[in-house]
Amino acid sequence: MWRSVWDRFRVPAWVSYVLLAAAVGVNASLQPYFFTLYNIQSNLNTFVPLVAAAVGQTLIILGGGIDLSLGAIITLVDVVVVTLMEGSIERVPLALAAGLLVGGLCGLANGVLAAYVRLQPIVATFATSFIWSGLALWIMPRPGGSVPRAFYRGYRDVFLGIPVAAWIILGIIVLWLILKRHRVTRYILAVGGDERAAYATGVPVAKAKVASYVLGGLFAALAGIGIVANTASGDPYVGGPITLTSITAVVIGGTRLSGGAGGAGGSIAGAMILSLVGNIVFFANVGSYYQELINGAIVVAALALAGIPSLRRRSL
């Protein structure tokens, strides 16, 4: 029943693209210099972490799960990377590898709890969010740390006339397109669509679930690394708001919350929309506490747009 209700009001991906165009238009009207290279580069720098987090959350939700610890994983990766860098450019490869490893291991733990221990994903990841947050605070009790100048300057630089952050987002899109055609992702979609039918056709259900969480953890690690590059410091509280924001981006992007249908393209657009909403709130001189209200209104508007065709069919 609930799956059919959600199917009726699932947001088509095109809605997220329309909303993104509208968000760009509103920003351009509020900011005279919105389309300057500096401003575009600044926006792209802030897009990267949420784009990566939204793709990770999408993969997990496609498999019928959800990750309430995603923001905590991002925070843990953030402090691990900064702590290992110690301001030295020579330590950057080690720090980045460790960050990816931490993200993957956190995702693996979440996947095992959901797939093999058979805890409800929302319960399992809610519990592990406290573990990852506690570890982050233990490693770095307060914001700080030193990031090599070359690392964060490189992130904010331009390559071949295009901002580095744009190349990173393009890389994330290409990575999604590769994953989309991979057998593992097809298994994840099958499990999210109908777990019993997937099992009956020989799909390794538990392994597919674990794979979705591991991939989600790796994308969360990319988000954490992006935050380090953008802020040039570590913060044991930085990932908190990203969990719900990433889920919001997934909803706006058209992925079915019950799993099995959707994709990261719309989620990426959703992430950009939510980032641009922050700009609108700032430049329109609206109190920052209204941002969550506006985000919720965007979700309602997207769901309403998605529901119009089915309402028309019912009235005919």
C-alpha positions in Angstrom: 0.0 0.0 0.0 2.6 2.5 1.1 4.8 1.7 -1.9 1.9 2.4 -4.3 1.2 5.7 -2.5 4.9 6.7 -2.8 5.0 5.7 -6.5 2.1 8.0 -7.1 3.9 11.0 -5.6 7.5 10.1 -6.4 9.2 13.1 -7.8 10.3 12.7 -11.4 13.9 13.7 -12.0 12.8 16.5 -14.3 11.2 18.3 -11.4 14.5 18.6 -9.7 16.0 20.1 -12.9 13.2 22.6 -13.1 13.6 23.6 -9.5 17.4 23.9 -10.0 16.8 26.3 -12.9 14.4 28.3 -10.8 16.9 28.4 -7.9 19.6 29.7 -10.3 17.2 32.3 -11.6 16.3 33.6 -8.1 20.0 33.7 -7.1 20.9 35.6 -10.3 18.2 38.2 -9.5 19.5 38.6 -6.0 23.2 38.6 -6.9 24.4 40.9 -9.7 27.6 39.0 -9.9 26.2 35.5 -9.7 27.6 34.4 -13.0 31.1 35.7 -12.5 33.9 33.1 -12.4 34.7 33.8 -8.8 31.1 33.4 -7.6 30.5 30.2 -9.7 33.7 28.8 -8.3 32.7 29.7 -4.7 29.3 28.0 -5.2 30.8 24.9 -6.8 33.2 24.6 -3.8 30.3 24.3 -1.5 28.3 22.0 -3.8 30.9 19.2 -3.7 30.3 17.8 -0.2 26.6 17.7 -0.4 26.6 16.3 -4.0 28.9 13.5 -2.8 26.7 12.8 0.3 23.5 12.8 -1.8 24.9 10.3 -4.2 26.0 8.1 -1.3 22.6 8.3 0.4 20.9 7.6 -3.0 22.8 4.3 -3.4 21.7 3.2 0.1 18.1 4.2 -0.3 18.0 2.5 -3.7 18.7 -0.7 -1.9 15.8 -0.2 0.5 17.9 1.2 3.3 18.7 4.6 4.8 21.7 6.0 6.6 21.2 8.3 9.5 24.9 8.2 10.3 26.0 9.7 7.0 26.7 13.1 8.6 28.6 11.4 11.4 30.8 9.5 8.9 31.6 12.7 7.1 32.6 14.3 10.4 34.8 11.3 11.4 36.5 11.4 8.0 37.0 15.1 8.3 38.8 15.0 11.6 40.8 11.9 10.6 42.1 13.5 7.4 43.0 16.8 9.1 44.7 15.0 12.0 46.8 12.8 9.6 47.8 15.7 7.4 49.5 17.7 10.1 49.9 20.5 7.7 52.3 18.5 5.5 51.7 18.1 1.8 53.7 14.9 1.9 51.1 13.3 4.2 48.1 14.2 2.0 48.1 10.8 0.1 48.1 8.9 3.4 45.4 11.1 4.9 43.1 10.8 1.9 43.6 7.0 1.7 42.8 6.8 5.5 39.7 9.0 5.0 38.4 6.7 2.2 39.2 3.6 4.4 37.3 5.1 7.4 34.3 5.9 5.2 34.2 2.4 3.7 34.6 0.7 7.1 31.8 2.7 8.6 29.6 1.8 5.7 30.6 -1.8 6.1 29.7 -1.8 9.8 26.3 -0.2 9.0 25.7 -2.8 6.2 26.5 -5.7 8.4 24.1 -4.5 11.1 21.3 -4.0 8.6 21.9 -7.1 6.4 23.3 -9.8 8.7 22.3 -8.7 12.2 18.9 -7.7 10.7 18.5 -4.5 12.6 16.1 -2.0 11.0 18.4 0.4 9.0 17.0 3.5 10.6 17.7 2.0 14.1 21.2 0.6 13.2 22.4 3.8 11.6 20.9 6.0 14.3 22.9 4.0 16.8 26.2 4.1 14.9 25.9 7.8 14.3 26.6 8.2 18.0 29.6 5.9 17.7 31.1 7.8 14.7 30.4 11.2 16.4 32.0 10.0 19.6 35.1 8.8 17.8 35.3 12.2 16.0 35.2 14.1 19.3 37.8 11.8 20.8 40.2 12.4 17.9 39.5 16.2 17.7 37.7 17.6 20.8 37.4 21.1 19.2 37.7 22.6 15.7 41.2 23.2 14.4 44.0 21.4 12.8 46.3 22.3 10.0 45.8 21.7 6.3 48.6 22.2 3.7 48.1 25.4 1.8 48.7 23.7 -1.5 45.9 21.2 -0.8 43.1 23.8 -0.2 44.4 26.3 -2.7 44.4 23.5 -5.3 40.8 22.7 -4.5 39.8 26.4 -5.0 41.9 26.7 -8.2 41.0 26.5 -11.9 42.2 23.8 -14.3 41.9 24.3 -18.1 39.7 27.3 -17.4 37.2 25.3 -15.3 37.0 25.3 -11.5 38.6 22.2 -9.9 35.3 21.7 -8.0 33.5 21.4 -11.3 35.9 18.7 -12.4 35.2 16.9 -9.1 31.5 17.0 -9.6 31.9 15.8 -13.2 34.0 13.0 -11.8 31.3 12.1 -9.3 28.7 12.1 -12.2 31.0 9.8 -14.3 31.5 7.5 -11.4 27.7 7.2 -10.9 27.3 6.5 -14.6 29.8 3.7 -14.3 28.2 2.3 -11.2 24.8 2.5 -12.7 25.8 0.0 -15.3 27.6 -2.3 -12.9 26.1 -5.6 -11.7 26.4 -4.6 -8.1 24.1 -1.6 -8.6 21.6 -3.7 -10.5 21.6 -6.1 -7.5 21.0 -3.1 -5.2 18.1 -1.9 -7.3 16.6 -5.4 -7.4 16.8 -5.7 -3.6 15.3 -2.3 -3.1 12.5 -3.1 -5.6 11.4 -6.4 -4.2 13.7 -8.2 -1.8 11.9 -11.6 -1.9 11.7 -11.6 -5.7 15.4 -10.7 -5.9 16.3 -13.6 -3.5 14.2 -16.0 -5.6 16.1 -15.0 -8.8 19.5 -15.6 -7.1 20.5 -12.1 -6.1 22.8 -12.2 -3.1 20.5 -10.0 -1.0 22.7 -9.5 2.1 25.8 -8.8 0.1 24.0 -6.3 -2.1 22.7 -4.4 1.0 26.2 -4.3 2.5 27.6 -3.1 -0.9 25.1 -0.2 -0.9 26.3 0.9 2.6 30.0 0.6 1.7 29.5 2.6 -1.4 27.5 5.2 0.6 30.4 5.3 3.1 32.9 5.9 0.4 30.9 8.8 -1.0 30.5 10.2 2.5 34.3 10.0 2.7 34.5 12.1 -0.5 32.2 14.6 1.1 34.3 14.8 4.2 37.5 15.3 2.1 35.6 18.1 0.2 34.8 19.8 3.4 38.4 19.7 4.5 39.5 21.2 1.2 36.9 23.9 1.4 37.3 24.9 5.1 41.1 24.2 5.4 40.5 22.8 9.0 38.8 20.1 10.9 35.6 20.3 12.8 34.1 17.5 15.0 30.6 18.9 14.5 30.7 19.7 10.8 28.6 16.8 9.3 25.6 17.0 11.6 23.2 18.8 9.3 24.2 16.9 6.2 22.4 13.7 7.0 18.9 15.1 6.7 19.9 17.5 3.9 21.2 14.5 1.9 17.9 12.7 2.4 16.0 15.8 1.3 18.2 16.0 -1.8 17.3 12.4 -2.6 13.6 13.0 -2.2 13.7 16.1 -4.4 15.8 14.1 -7.0 13.1 11.5 -7.4 14.5 8.4 -5.7 11.8 6.3 -4.1 12.3 6.2 -0.3 11.2 2.6 -0.3 14.0 1.7 -2.7 14.3 0.2 -6.1 13.7 3.2 -8.3 15.5 6.5 -8.9 19.0 7.6 -9.5 21.8 10.0 -8.5 21.2 12.5 -11.3 18.2 14.0 -9.7 19.9 13.8 -6.2 22.8 15.8 -7.5 20.4 18.5 -8.8 18.6 18.3 -5.4 21.9 18.9 -3.6 22.6 21.9 -5.7 19.1 23.3 -5.1 19.5 23.1 -1.3 22.9 24.7 -1.5 21.5 27.6 -3.6 18.6 28.0 -1.1 21.2 28.9 1.5 22.4 31.6 -0.8 18.9 32.9 -1.4 18.2 33.0 2.4 21.4 35.0 2.9 21.1 37.5 0.1 17.4 38.0 0.7 18.2 39.0 4.2 15.9 36.3 5.6 16.7 34.7 9.0 18.8 31.6 8.7 16.3 29.7 10.9 13.9 29.9 8.0 16.1 27.8 5.8 14.8 24.4 7.0 11.2 25.7 6.5 12.1 26.7 2.9 13.7 23.3 2.4 10.6 21.6 3.6 8.5 23.8 1.3 10.6 22.8 -1.7 10.0 19.1 -0.9 6.3 19.7 -0.6 6.3 21.6 -3.9 8.2 18.9 -5.6 5.9 16.2 -4.3 2.9 18.3 -5.4 4.3 18.7 -8.9 4.8 14.9 -9.1 1.3 14.2 -7.9 -0.5 16.5 -10.4 -0.4 13.9 -13.3 -1.9 11.2 -11.2 -4.6 13.5 -9.8 -5.5 14.5 -13.4 -5.8 10.8 -14.4 -8.1 10.1 -11.4 -10.3 13.1 -12.3 -10.8 11.9 -15.9 
